[in-house]
């Protein structure tokens, strides 16, 4: 065995699990194209400053979890821990708002966070995310949330809980944070949370310590401090979710782990995931464009953890396609077998020739291993008469057809 081992927190993806990934990726593309989203692919690494400015210096993601390195020219780079900041950078740099309409985008790809690995939590993980740029309305938030719930339902995942909140805006959040800090300063919190009070105070709502979980229930909640504009936005967003008949629970402690959110915040959680219960999360980020030096553009989006979705696709069985093994009786018949196999491949069908297993019996064993539906048998007699013997490996019936009729046979049987 090789002495090399996979790095901690990463995974190899291979069959049969990879079938679930291919299925999921295909469903994302198909589903989101219904709503006119277009795919965007940004680089795996960006200038570190983008994430520090975009996500926030004091977030756990930036302060503890970034895969940050210098390249040979001394540039300060980071493997992307998420894709929203990159998408905003790409949108400004390439002027998406001028050239791409509607400005609705999705992405699928690996993200990197130096997190403590456990069930559903990895250091290289995959997200798909969707973002609506330039739309300030609560209806855009509600449509986006509706698609996240409905998408999961369409791929067979039910029984999840949708949590929604509003995290306010530049106008109302500072007043709230003042109140929160004052109250949290007096409260019974763990050492780490006590340190958070002066800095990233909202993080105390995410603490898993029992003591803090109890304490935060009595701390002031942002929903009681929303300005008129944020309150109206939240109410209309909830009304529109009702229109979609999407059930939700208001969670005034849902604050999200990234600093760019304004107004709507939401998550979908699952009972099956233990501590890592969020299948997806997102919200509105009306200040991020400006924060990153772009125009004043509102936006809303979410990202889903694909590993966590895959864990929920338990009953999945991949679509099966018919397979044919092209079997040659003797090594002298191999070239003819290759010619026949080519007629399968070029007509778009799945077929295999076992070049190395020259024994007739061995080739049949291999046909069973790949669960082939048919074996096309080629021997000197078939070559002489211009015929093919075809055995249906499921029914064990065998027939002979003229080689020139192969296309017709394929149309009828594959
Ligand atoms: P996030 O909540 O940090 O948001 O991540 C979104 C989802 O990615 C999580 O709900 C979770 O399913 C998955 N995830 C996060 N970290 C890990 C990990 N270490 N291992 C496995 N899965 C993980 C964002 O990333 C935002 N960019 C979402 C967004 C888009 N907001 C607006 N637009």
Boltz pocket constraint, residues with backbone or C-beta under 6 A from the ligand:
constraints:
  - pocket:
      binder: B
      contacts: [[A, 81], [A, 82], [A, 83], [A, 84], [A, 113], [A, 115], [A, 120], [A, 121], [A, 122], [A, 123], [A, 125], [A, 126], [A, 127], [A, 129], [A, 130], [A, 131], [A, 257], [A, 258], [A, 278], [A, 279], [A, 280], [A, 281], [A, 282], [A, 283], [A, 285], [A, 300], [A, 301], [A, 302], [A, 303], [A, 304], [A, 305], [A, 306], [A, 307], [A, 308]]
      max_distance: 6.0
